[in-house]
């Protein structure tokens, strides 16, 4: 007991953490800002000094374990070191951070702290992954007033789990069964339980929606891998507007060579030397001359499920300069998998400079009432699936298929 109270633990001044706003509950926005703040502003002070001093927030990784669709429920025993939590139930494993736990900065450091805390407190031999949910603050009681939680979800592939700490006991239970102990849970566990139940309710609502997806469902579908986008920019949530998400200009561009051919035969397709290839690095400029036409891809690769279609929309700020990002092919069918192709044109009177990596278009997503039977990938109309660079028109292949079908009908 004495040793624990004498140890130096990580703290951040309350006035630093809550300089912009004070919240109660779980905060899942602007996380990187707060993580950077904790990384830069933390100190290590004796635990017995800060346990009752609300001018400091003790930083606590708080880990919620899920295995085989069950949640790990623990109970602190009567002789627990903190009498304020004795005999209470918890769905979170938590502990202080000391200097020995520091081996990184930013997100890597936080995930490392979380894993170390989990492995120190819990006996578990299976594989697991972690997910950062948010920051937890609770000013409603003396314990919460001096602590700030870094809430993580741990997803394991085994139910062989137990508590190392002699002052706790634990077992895996169904989420509904855990709810029966809600009134006997410590406050942080109640907050996390309510948050997870709310997320489940939002997911059920999202699954029932048909039509154009709003911002929060786009974010939820991306987070859960229903809509797959790779790579995601670091602050990808900031790229989502009311009903769309920004995509960025990729580094491979194909430009029509002026004057090379008098015409293009749609039955024969595009000659291989009809387009000039340009490769750019992040931030490199590309000049699109008036009347020029080029094809490019977004930096992002998009994969859609069988019940969601995507629409590529131009950005108003570029359109007002005469820059088109798609001519006609704006729909991406359910089952699409690849880097979306941009059809770039300059209708303005002056050359326009574009930059690799700039926001170039926005995607909207529409949920169908039922999944399609024939997803795009592998279908009769699939000519560009899986491509990560701009592929020139394959219209001759489409015409060839049509010709075969007409011949067969005769």
Secondary structure by P-SEA (a helix, b strand, c coil): ccccccbbbbbccccccccccccccccccaaaaaaaaaaccccccccccccccccbbbbbbbbbbbcccbbbbbbbcccccccccccccccbbbbbbcccccccccaaaaaaaaaaaaaacccccccbbbbbcbbbbbcccaaaaabbbbbbbbbbccccccccccccccccccaaaaaaacccccaaaaaaaaaaaaaaaaaaaaaaccccccaaaaaaaaaacccccccccccccccccccbbbbbbccbbbbcccccccccccccccccccbbbbbbcccbbbbbcccccbbbbccbbbbbcccbbbbbbbbaaaaaacccccccccccccccccccccbbbbcccbbbbbbcccccbbbbbbbccccccccccccccccccccccccccaaaaaaaaaaaaaaaac
